[in-house]
Amino acid sequence: MIGSALTASVKAIMRGASETAILPRYRSLAANEVFAKAADDVVTVADRESEAILTDRLAALLPEAAVVGEEAVDADPGVMAALKDRLCWIVDPLDGTNNFAAGQPPFGVLVALADRGDILGGWILDCLSGRFCHAEAGHGAWIDGERVRARTSGETPPVAAISMIFMEPARREAVRTHIAPHYRLVDIPRCAAEQYPRLVLGTNDVSIFERTLPWDHAAGALFLNEAGGRAARPDGSPYRVDEYDRRGLIGAASPALFDDLAARLAVMGE
């Protein structure tokens, strides 16, 4: 189902949304164009307009597929049900909204295609640089048309970006005590469109994610796995988009780094 023609179409749609709805508002949002969404989370008019563009154009591209967009789910959680039994586009219309609203990078657009929970394809656009990553299940990963293989940073200790934002306080403290000392910690970008490429490009070695919503992770998890790294649940089970209530996900630049971190989490009481 995924091929060069479909990828070219998805890329054009994503770039169109970025150029029409997102980039013109970068560092020019009015106060009444930013809305509180949850604690420490916002949504902007750019998110909403980008999702409208993506939804319309992706639906036209594959009429048999439902569209599960982040903002559509925020308005109606029942939209998520399509992930369990249908072919679905999964859309994050503006990943890294907090960064975007603050007038700073990184931010991007994420699109994935899944069928009854299995991820078939993933596409990641960095809006500012134009970097375009994509992957097809069983057929590899690419950045700007060049096939890529994940590489580690080569550092000792390994480089870790650990997202603790959605962890319960006790778990956050356990991670700080039992996991963090074994790695060199770096800031999280609060943008999956940046976080997953860092794991492939040798910038970061491992990441821990607590919340695993499909629009944040479907495209990136497939991209990392197809590049030869590993994205999976801490117990080694695959990441599936129909298990959106399940918490915990490890991303690693190599299977060995994944195994080391998973073992540490298991000892911690994961």
KEPARO-793889 format. One record per residue (C-alpha): residue in three letters; x, y negated, z negated; residue number from 1; chain. Coordinates in steps of 0.02 Angstrom, whole numbers, plus 50000, padded with zeros to 5 digits. Layout:
# residues N
  resn     xx     yy     zz  resi  chain
   ALA      X      Y      Z   NUM      A
...
This chain:
# residues 270
  resn     xx     yy     zz  resi  chain
   MET  50000  50000  50000     1      A
   ILE  50142  49880  49958     2      A
   GLY  50252  49831  50103     3      A
   SER  50341  49684  50179     4      A
   ALA  50183  49611  50256     5      A
   LEU  50087  49612  50092     6      A
   THR  50236  49541  49998     7      A
   ALA  50254  49401  50125     8      A
   SER  50070  49358  50103     9      A
   VAL  50080  49362  49913    10      A
   LYS  50236  49254  49917    11      A
   ALA  50150  49125  50026    12      A
   ILE  49998  49122  49912    13      A
   MET  50105  49100  49756    14      A
   ARG  50209  48962  49834    15      A
   GLY  50051  48876  49891    16      A
   ALA  49980  48877  49715    17      A
   SER  50144  48811  49646    18      A
   GLU  50160  48672  49775    19      A
   THR  49978  48620  49765    20      A
   ALA  49930  48637  49582    21      A
   ILE  50089  48649  49478    22      A
   LEU  50238  48550  49544    23      A
   PRO  50143  48387  49578    24      A
   ARG  50099  48381  49392    25      A
   TYR  50270  48425  49324    26      A
   ARG  50319  48287  49202    27      A
   SER  50165  48188  49254    28      A
   LEU  50025  48268  49153    29      A
   ALA  49903  48148  49074    30      A
   ALA  49854  48175  48893    31      A
   ASN  49679  48228  48946    32      A
   GLU  49752  48363  49060    33      A
   VAL  49824  48467  48917    34      A
   PHE  49709  48567  48804    35      A
   ALA  49738  48667  48645    36      A
   LYS  49708  48850  48678    37      A
   ALA  49766  48934  48517    38      A
   ALA  49891  48905  48379    39      A
   ASP  50052  48846  48463    40      A
   ASP  49978  48874  48635    41      A
   VAL  49907  48757  48767    42      A
   VAL  49827  48764  48938    43      A
   THR  49834  48628  49070    44      A
   VAL  49737  48578  49223    45      A
   ALA  49881  48650  49324    46      A
   ASP  49850  48824  49249    47      A
   ARG  49667  48816  49294    48      A
   GLU  49690  48749  49469    49      A
   SER  49830  48872  49506    50      A
   GLU  49722  49017  49449    51      A
   ALA  49577  48959  49558    52      A
   ILE  49691  48956  49710    53      A
   LEU  49771  49124  49672    54      A
   THR  49604  49206  49636    55      A
   ASP  49523  49149  49797    56      A
   ARG  49670  49191  49909    57      A
   LEU  49717  49358  49830    58      A
   ALA  49535  49413  49835    59      A
   ALA  49531  49372  50020    60      A
   LEU  49693  49468  50047    61      A
   LEU  49625  49629  49969    62      A
   PRO  49435  49616  49952    63      A
   GLU  49427  49787  49869    64      A
   ALA  49531  49727  49721    65      A
   ALA  49465  49637  49567    66      A
   VAL  49562  49487  49503    67      A
   VAL  49608  49483  49318    68      A
   GLY  49674  49309  49281    69      A
   GLU  49735  49245  49113    70      A
   GLU  49614  49098  49109    71      A
   ALA  49468  49202  49172    72      A
   VAL  49497  49323  49028    73      A
   ASP  49508  49178  48905    74      A
   ALA  49334  49125  48962    75      A
   ASP  49265  49303  48970    76      A
   PRO  49363  49446  48888    77      A
   GLY  49252  49570  48980    78      A
   VAL  49354  49536  49137    79      A
   MET  49490  49647  49063    80      A
   ALA  49382  49803  49085    81      A
   ALA  49424  49809  49270    82      A
   LEU  49603  49857  49226    83      A
   LYS  49546  50029  49170    84      A
   ASP  49456  50092  49323    85      A
   ARG  49489  49981  49475    86      A
   LEU  49620  49915  49591    87      A
   CYS  49663  49744  49518    88      A
   TRP  49767  49591  49549    89      A
   ILE  49838  49528  49383    90      A
   VAL  49875  49343  49380    91      A
   ASP  49971  49226  49265    92      A
   PRO  49943  49062  49357    93      A
   LEU  50073  48965  49257    94      A
   ASP  50188  49067  49147    95      A
   GLY  50281  48959  49022    96      A
   THR  50141  48833  49002    97      A
   ASN  50212  48763  48840    98      A
   ASN  50376  48725  48929    99      A
   PHE  50284  48649  49077   100      A
   ALA  50176  48539  48965   101      A
   ALA  50333  48479  48875   102      A
   GLY  50413  48432  49040   103      A
   GLN  50549  48563  49035   104      A
   PRO  50593  48728  49121   105      A
   PRO  50574  48873  49138   106      A
   PHE  50401  48909  49207   107      A
   GLY  50335  49014  49349   108      A
   VAL  50195  49114  49427   109      A
   LEU  50168  49300  49400   110      A
   VAL  50064  49418  49505   111      A
   ALA  50048  49607  49494   112      A
   LEU  49942  49738  49580   113      A
   ALA  49884  49888  49478   114      A
   ASP  49769  50035  49505   115      A
   ARG  49680  50108  49353   116      A
   GLY  49821  50059  49237   117      A
   ASP  49970  50101  49349   118      A
   ILE  50072  49954  49413   119      A
   LEU  50100  49963  49601   120      A
   GLY  50184  49798  49639   121      A
   GLY  50249  49643  49552   122      A
   TRP  50297  49468  49610   123      A
   ILE  50384  49331  49509   124      A
   LEU  50408  49152  49568   125      A
   ASP  50516  49024  49480   126      A
   CYS  50427  48864  49528   127      A
   LEU  50575  48746  49514   128      A
   SER  50716  48848  49591   129      A
   GLY  50606  48944  49712   130      A
   ARG  50684  49109  49658   131      A
   PHE  50568  49250  49710   132      A
   CYS  50579  49423  49633   133      A
   HIS  50474  49570  49684   134      A
   ALA  50463  49756  49658   135      A
   GLU  50365  49903  49726   136      A
   ALA  50337  50060  49623   137      A
   GLY  50459  50192  49681   138      A
   HIS  50542  50080  49809   139      A
   GLY  50658  49960  49718   140      A
   ALA  50674  49779  49666   141      A
   TRP  50728  49623  49761   142      A
   ILE  50776  49443  49728   143      A
   ASP  50755  49325  49875   144      A
   GLY  50756  49472  49995   145      A
   GLU  50913  49555  49926   146      A
   ARG  50896  49722  49838   147      A
   VAL  50959  49711  49659   148      A
   ARG  51019  49830  49523   149      A
   ALA  51011  49782  49341   150      A
   ARG  51177  49747  49258   151      A
   THR  51224  49721  49077   152      A
   SER  51311  49568  49008   153      A
   GLY  51461  49673  48959   154      A
   GLU  51467  49584  48791   155      A
   THR  51497  49663  48621   156      A
   PRO  51382  49654  48530   157      A
   PRO  51247  49655  48665   158      A
   VAL  51144  49498  48697   159      A
   ALA  50966  49503  48632   160      A
   ALA  50817  49389  48656   161      A
   ILE  50689  49443  48527   162      A
   SER  50514  49368  48527   163      A
   MET  50451  49360  48348   164      A
   ILE  50310  49236  48380   165      A
   PHE  50169  49363  48368   166      A
   MET  50245  49476  48235   167      A
   GLU  50171  49493  48062   168      A
   PRO  50285  49413  47929   169      A
   ALA  50342  49580  47856   170      A
   ARG  50388  49648  48027   171      A
   ARG  50477  49487  48073   172      A
   GLU  50583  49499  47917   173      A
   ALA  50621  49683  47950   174      A
   VAL  50680  49641  48127   175      A
   ARG  50791  49503  48060   176      A
   THR  50865  49619  47931   177      A
   HIS  50884  49784  48025   178      A
   ILE  50893  49738  48209   179      A
   ALA  50964  49563  48230   180      A
   PRO  51136  49597  48150   181      A
   HIS  51176  49722  48289   182      A
   TYR  51157  49595  48429   183      A
   ARG  51205  49419  48479   184      A
   LEU  51038  49330  48473   185      A
   VAL  50992  49199  48602   186      A
   ASP  50837  49092  48618   187      A
   ILE  50686  49163  48706   188      A
   PRO  50632  49060  48856   189      A
   ARG  50446  49083  48815   190      A
   CYS  50424  49128  48997   191      A
   ALA  50419  49307  49061   192      A
   ALA  50456  49243  49236   193      A
   GLU  50628  49198  49168   194      A
   GLN  50649  49332  49034   195      A
   TYR  50640  49483  49149   196      A
   PRO  50761  49416  49280   197      A
   ARG  50885  49380  49140   198      A
   LEU  50883  49566  49097   199      A
   VAL  50922  49611  49278   200      A
   LEU  51052  49477  49312   201      A
   GLY  51170  49515  49166   202      A
   THR  51119  49365  49060   203      A
   ASN  51029  49462  48923   204      A
   ASP  51045  49645  48877   205      A
   VAL  50886  49680  48778   206      A
   SER  50722  49599  48732   207      A
   ILE  50584  49643  48610   208      A
   PHE  50405  49588  48645   209      A
   GLU  50267  49606  48517   210      A
   ARG  50114  49552  48618   211      A
   THR  50105  49642  48785   212      A
   LEU  49965  49564  48886   213      A
   PRO  49963  49622  49067   214      A
   TRP  49982  49452  49150   215      A
   ASP  50141  49423  49049   216      A
   HIS  50223  49592  49076   217      A
   ALA  50154  49691  49224   218      A
   ALA  50261  49611  49358   219      A
   GLY  50418  49598  49251   220      A
   ALA  50411  49774  49180   221      A
   LEU  50398  49848  49354   222      A
   PHE  50537  49735  49419   223      A
   LEU  50654  49786  49278   224      A
   ASN  50617  49971  49296   225      A
   GLU  50637  49969  49484   226      A
   ALA  50803  49878  49464   227      A
   GLY  50868  50022  49357   228      A
   GLY  50845  49944  49186   229      A
   ARG  50708  50005  49072   230      A
   ALA  50547  49928  49009   231      A
   ALA  50440  50042  48901   232      A
   ARG  50355  50059  48734   233      A
   PRO  50473  50085  48587   234      A
   ASP  50423  50270  48582   235      A
   GLY  50477  50287  48764   236      A
   SER  50302  50295  48838   237      A
   PRO  50273  50192  48995   238      A
   TYR  50199  50019  48994   239      A
   ARG  50023  50024  49066   240      A
   VAL  49912  49875  49098   241      A
   ASP  49756  49963  49033   242      A
   GLU  49835  49976  48860   243      A
   TYR  49828  49789  48833   244      A
   ASP  49783  49802  48647   245      A
   ARG  49940  49902  48610   246      A
   ARG  50085  49807  48533   247      A
   GLY  50271  49826  48559   248      A
   LEU  50378  49831  48716   249      A
   ILE  50566  49843  48743   250      A
   GLY  50654  49777  48897   251      A
   ALA  50836  49828  48924   252      A
   ALA  50965  49806  49060   253      A
   SER  51008  49992  49052   254      A
   PRO  50928  50151  48987   255      A
   ALA  51070  50170  48860   256      A
   LEU  51036  49998  48787   257      A
   PHE  50851  50042  48779   258      A
   ASP  50887  50202  48686   259      A
   ASP  50999  50114  48559   260      A
   LEU  50870  49981  48519   261      A
   ALA  50725  50106  48515   262      A
   ALA  50822  50212  48390   263      A
   ARG  50852  50062  48278   264      A
   LEU  50668  50016  48283   265      A
   ALA  50620  50195  48241   266      A
   VAL  50731  50194  48088   267      A
   MET  50657  50026  48038   268      A
   GLY  50487  50109  48036   269      A
   GLU  50418  50068  48208   270      A
